[in-house]
Amino acid sequence: MQRLDPTAAALEVVASRFGDAAVTFLAGSVMLGEATPTSDLDLVVVHERLEAAYRESFVHGGWPVEAFVHDPETLQHFFGMDRTRGVLQHMVANGVPLPKETDLSRTLTALAVEAIRTGPQPWSDADIAASRYEITNLIDDIRSPHSNEELTATGAQLYETLAKHFLLTRGQWSATGKSIPRRLALADPAFAARFSAAFAHLFQESQSDAVISLSEEVLMPSGGWLFAGYKAVAPKDWRLSRASGPPAN
């Protein structure tokens, strides 16, 4: 089945499913010129007022569609909640308003752009220590894996954890999954190239030296490897309430 033009498909979705929406932003890879045959349509649908925000997935005109449905208050609440990756902020800031630009779309775009300009919430000392500790443990497992399968599994976990540490400790928005290479390239193209090369050696050739060296380099500004002396204290209220009694047998 031949797919509709993405904008035409998005307009049909708005008309058929979200006819009372105040504005919809079409975002994602189709708007960045990076669409593939399996790319979906990412829509941020904004109503004047909703009982609750929600996310919905469906297919229309051959396109998988991901709709993030909000009103202005819930959208701004999610802007405040996601202070590491800024997913909705970037979708609204870079999205195209449908069916047309309005005063509301301009206001929301300005809020999203300002949130992105402000940057992610700074990591606390405890956040940084926890990340150093996690990366140190992953590298220890990579140094002496029981098998190539274990090396690949640990490397996959390190890929995201190391990228997150690099980005957030430098005041850059973080990323997950397939968006990591793009976000690293925006932050530091030279580092992004070395990051990709190091993990290619790990995943394709089971060679870990480059990943170990890169991890040490990333951690150095934060204090380096961390194992001995690390301590994480749970909140005092993380306990079974005495009023609830012992767990049932």
KAGI-V673689 format. One record per run of one state. SS is the DSSP state (2 for helix, 1 for strand, 0 for the rest). FROM is the first residue (numbers start at 1). TO is the last residue. If there is no record, write none. Layout:
[[SS FROM TO] [SS FROM TO]]
This chain:
[[0 1 5] [2 6 17] [0 18 22] [1 23 27] [0 28 28] [2 29 32] [0 33 40] [1 41 47] [0 48 53] [1 54 60] [0 61 62] [1 63 71] [2 72 81] [0 82 86] [2 87 94] [0 95 95] [1 96 98] [0 99 102] [2 103 118] [0 119 124] [2 125 143] [0 144 147] [2 148 168] [0 169 176] [2 177 187] [0 188 188] [2 189 205] [0 206 208] [2 209 220] [0 221 241] [2 242 244] [0 245 249]]
